[in-house]
Amino acid sequence: IAVLALPLADLTATTAPFALLYTRATGEPAPFISLVSLVAVTNGALIQIIMASRVLYGMGHEGWIPKAFCHVHARTRTPLLATALVTTIVAVLAIGFPLVGLAKTTSLIMLVAFVFVNLSLIRIKRRDPHPAGVRTYPIWIPWLGLLTTASFVAFQIVIWFRG
């Protein structure tokens, strides 16, 4: 949208293309869109903390890591130790490392997670008997997902090492 709405020279000359797009489209100053961006980034971080803590909860429940990670608070029903650990790790990374590097690493980790999801789907798809009443899809779909996400992972790794 930004490439269609603004001249390419203007986009390449700015360090904040979305703020420029917002200002040109609305006539309003950019601080509002900066605030929206800040809220979106914070929301994304919170979602990842919740997701990662639930993964630790599930792994603890399955016995893959210590059972302490699957203990939930009696009132809130949240895995406190898992959430505290993930929050601490995120805080240390956010304070100690550049944002661009963290974004790239997060992207790579998410892609690797999707590689494993697709591998799991392929394994489930091969399982017999198939569950009754469950909608199934052809096996080429998780294979396509696996190949696509693995290609993105490989691309990210190549880009990372080329610097």
C-alpha positions as CSV (number, residue, x, y, z in Angstrom):
1,I,0.0,0.0,0.0
2,A,2.8,2.4,0.9
3,V,4.5,1.8,-2.5
4,L,1.3,2.5,-4.3
5,A,0.4,5.6,-2.2
6,L,3.7,7.4,-2.0
7,P,6.5,8.1,-4.5
8,L,9.4,5.6,-4.2
9,A,11.8,8.5,-3.6
10,D,9.9,9.6,-0.6
11,L,9.8,6.1,0.9
12,T,13.5,5.5,0.5
13,A,14.3,8.8,2.0
14,T,12.5,8.2,5.3
15,T,13.3,5.9,8.2
16,A,9.6,5.8,9.2
17,P,7.6,4.8,6.1
18,F,4.4,4.0,7.9
19,A,4.5,7.3,9.8
20,L,5.0,9.1,6.5
21,L,2.1,7.2,4.9
22,Y,-0.1,8.1,7.8
23,T,0.8,11.8,7.8
24,R,0.3,12.1,4.0
25,A,-3.0,10.1,4.1
26,T,-4.6,11.9,7.1
27,G,-2.8,15.2,7.5
28,E,-2.4,14.3,11.1
29,P,1.0,14.3,12.9
30,A,2.8,11.0,13.2
31,P,2.9,10.5,17.0
32,F,-0.5,8.9,16.9
33,I,0.6,6.1,14.5
34,S,3.8,5.7,16.6
35,L,1.6,5.1,19.7
36,V,-0.4,2.5,17.7
37,S,2.8,0.8,16.7
38,L,4.1,0.8,20.3
39,V,0.8,-0.8,21.4
40,A,1.0,-3.4,18.6
41,V,4.6,-4.3,19.4
42,T,3.7,-4.7,23.1
43,N,0.7,-6.8,22.3
44,G,2.8,-9.0,20.1
45,A,5.4,-9.5,22.9
46,L,2.6,-10.4,25.4
47,I,1.1,-12.9,23.0
48,Q,4.5,-14.6,22.5
49,I,5.0,-14.7,26.3
50,I,1.6,-16.4,26.7
51,M,2.2,-18.8,23.8
52,A,5.7,-19.8,25.0
53,S,4.5,-20.2,28.6
54,R,1.7,-22.5,27.4
55,V,4.3,-24.5,25.4
56,L,6.3,-25.0,28.6
57,Y,3.1,-25.9,30.5
58,G,2.3,-28.5,27.9
59,M,5.8,-29.9,27.9
60,G,5.8,-30.1,31.7
61,H,2.4,-31.8,31.6
62,E,3.8,-34.4,29.1
63,G,6.8,-35.0,31.3
64,W,9.3,-33.6,28.8
65,I,10.5,-31.0,31.3
66,P,10.1,-30.7,35.1
67,K,6.5,-30.9,36.3
68,A,6.9,-27.6,38.1
69,F,6.2,-25.9,34.7
70,C,2.7,-27.4,34.5
71,H,1.6,-26.2,38.0
72,V,-1.2,-23.6,37.6
73,H,-2.3,-20.9,40.0
74,A,-5.5,-22.0,41.8
75,R,-7.4,-18.7,41.1
76,T,-6.1,-17.5,37.7
77,R,-5.4,-21.0,36.3
78,T,-2.2,-19.7,34.7
79,P,1.2,-21.5,34.7
80,L,3.0,-19.0,36.9
81,L,6.5,-20.5,36.8
82,A,6.4,-21.0,33.0
83,T,5.1,-17.4,32.6
84,A,7.7,-16.0,34.9
85,L,10.5,-17.8,33.2
86,V,9.5,-16.7,29.7
87,T,8.8,-13.1,30.9
88,T,12.3,-13.0,32.4
89,I,13.9,-14.3,29.2
90,V,12.0,-11.8,27.1
91,A,13.0,-8.9,29.4
92,V,16.7,-9.9,29.4
93,L,16.7,-10.2,25.6
94,A,14.8,-6.9,25.1
95,I,17.2,-5.0,27.4
96,G,20.4,-6.7,26.2
97,F,20.1,-7.1,22.4
98,P,19.2,-4.9,19.5
99,L,15.6,-4.9,18.4
100,V,16.3,-5.8,14.7
101,G,18.3,-8.9,15.8
102,L,15.5,-9.9,18.2
103,A,12.9,-9.5,15.4
104,K,14.9,-11.6,13.0
105,T,15.5,-14.3,15.7
106,T,11.8,-14.3,16.6
107,S,10.9,-14.7,13.0
108,L,13.3,-17.6,12.5
109,I,12.0,-19.3,15.7
110,M,8.4,-19.0,14.5
111,L,9.3,-20.5,11.1
112,V,11.1,-23.4,12.8
113,A,8.0,-24.0,15.0
114,F,5.8,-24.1,11.8
115,V,8.3,-26.6,10.3
116,F,7.7,-28.9,13.3
117,V,3.9,-28.3,13.1
118,N,3.9,-29.5,9.5
119,L,6.1,-32.5,10.4
120,S,3.6,-33.3,13.2
121,L,0.7,-33.0,10.8
122,I,2.4,-35.4,8.3
123,R,3.0,-37.9,11.2
124,I,-0.7,-37.6,12.3
125,K,-1.9,-38.0,8.8
126,R,-0.1,-41.3,8.5
127,R,-1.6,-42.6,11.7
128,D,-4.2,-45.4,11.5
129,P,-7.0,-45.5,12.2
130,H,-8.1,-42.0,11.3
131,P,-10.4,-40.4,13.9
132,A,-14.0,-40.7,13.1
133,G,-15.9,-37.4,12.4
134,V,-12.8,-35.4,11.9
135,R,-12.4,-33.5,8.7
136,T,-9.2,-34.6,6.9
137,Y,-7.2,-33.0,4.1
138,P,-4.8,-34.5,1.5
139,I,-1.3,-35.3,2.8
140,W,0.2,-32.9,0.2
141,I,-1.1,-29.9,2.2
142,P,1.2,-30.4,5.2
143,W,4.0,-31.4,2.8
144,L,3.6,-28.1,1.0
145,G,3.5,-26.3,4.3
146,L,6.7,-28.1,5.4
147,L,8.5,-27.3,2.1
148,T,7.4,-23.7,2.2
149,T,8.4,-23.0,5.8
150,A,11.6,-25.0,5.5
151,S,12.5,-22.9,2.4
152,F,11.8,-19.7,4.4
153,V,14.1,-21.0,7.3
154,A,16.9,-21.8,4.8
155,F,16.5,-18.4,3.2
156,Q,16.7,-16.6,6.6
157,I,19.8,-18.6,7.6
158,V,21.5,-17.8,4.3
159,I,20.6,-14.1,4.7
160,W,21.8,-14.2,8.4
161,F,25.2,-15.6,7.5
162,R,25.8,-13.3,4.6
163,G,25.3,-10.4,7.0
